[in-house]
Amino acid sequence: MSRIHEALKKAEQERAASQASLAPIGAPTTGAPIITGNEASPAVAIGTLAAEAPFPPLARSFGSPAEIDSPLARCPQVQWNPDERTMLFFNGSEASRGAEEFRTLRSRLYHSREKMLLKKVLVTSALPKEGKSFTAANLAQVLARQHGRRVLLIDADLRGPRLHTMLGAAASPGLSDFIKGAVDEFSIMQRGPMENLFFVPAGGELSNPAELVASERLKLFMQRVENLFDWVIIDSPPAVPVSDASVLAKLCEGVVIVVRSNATPMDAARRVREEFPDQLLVGVVLNGIEHQPNGYLQYYDETYNQKTTES
């Protein structure tokens, strides 16, 4: 028995023990919409949980890349300098403003996962500057904070990438470089200071992002890496102005749409809802609401209203 097989077997046993308290994955059922917001400012209801096959067990569960023989040990260790005002889970504080709302969103996704296949989640918006990159980055962080959960965050907004700036990470090599065949998949997956969080930046500038997003190389990348992670969170371009998000959604099991309070036009919200099949839509995040202590999934941060954090 190889070292890899022994390590994977041990990790799977530890994983099973740590998940003993979670509800088992049952037969597929149809759920209710996930709606974020509050009574005063309700969000637009986008989609319902679709009936899908039960989520299969992961093919593997790796430990720390430094401890066992893992393909992810080939990923470069990169120094990040995240903006701790908006990247809520890097400063070590459990009480960061907005952090609890992201934990609630995480719980909702796990609840959805009990009823449908859900690992690769696309985060998009109707228009620019509504908060999709902020939401994708913090959702990936809060998922990675769970013990033993490995998360890959991908900046697939090849038209206006923002995640590398928010994380203070290297901008390249990245997704565009892999699609063009310049590097392999492990060269573009960065390991930063947060354990179990990996990041793929958008990479070099492109003259034809729509064609590259639709390429077979991107499908190949997703096929190669998805079994290495418990969650894959993808930040896409806005769905109304360009077609990229609709193409990327075909590679995912779920779509979360971000709308901004008092900013996203209702017709734009309707249009973005129509871009995706019902079975993909798991819900909507209402962003930019005035903070209320008992609000339900409200995302607000003073610095987020600044131009530097909009996306």
Secondary structure as GFF3:
##gff-version 3
##sequence-region A 1 311
A	DSSP	alpha_helix	3	18	.	.	.	ID=ss1
A	DSSP	three_ten_helix	71	74	.	.	.	ID=ss2
A	DSSP	alpha_helix	99	113	.	.	.	ID=ss3
A	DSSP	beta_strand	120	125	.	.	.	ID=ss4
A	DSSP	alpha_helix	132	144	.	.	.	ID=ss5
A	DSSP	beta_strand	151	155	.	.	.	ID=ss6
A	DSSP	alpha_helix	163	167	.	.	.	ID=ss7
A	DSSP	alpha_helix	175	179	.	.	.	ID=ss8
A	DSSP	three_ten_helix	185	187	.	.	.	ID=ss9
A	DSSP	beta_strand	190	191	.	.	.	ID=ss10
A	DSSP	beta_strand	197	200	.	.	.	ID=ss11
A	DSSP	alpha_helix	209	213	.	.	.	ID=ss12
A	DSSP	alpha_helix	216	225	.	.	.	ID=ss13
A	DSSP	three_ten_helix	226	228	.	.	.	ID=ss14
A	DSSP	beta_strand	231	235	.	.	.	ID=ss15
A	DSSP	alpha_helix	244	249	.	.	.	ID=ss16
A	DSSP	beta_strand	254	260	.	.	.	ID=ss17
A	DSSP	alpha_helix	266	274	.	.	.	ID=ss18
A	DSSP	three_ten_helix	278	280	.	.	.	ID=ss19
A	DSSP	beta_strand	281	287	.	.	.	ID=ss20
A	DSSP	three_ten_helix	302	305	.	.	.	ID=ss21
A	DSSP	three_ten_helix	307	309	.	.	.	ID=ss22
###
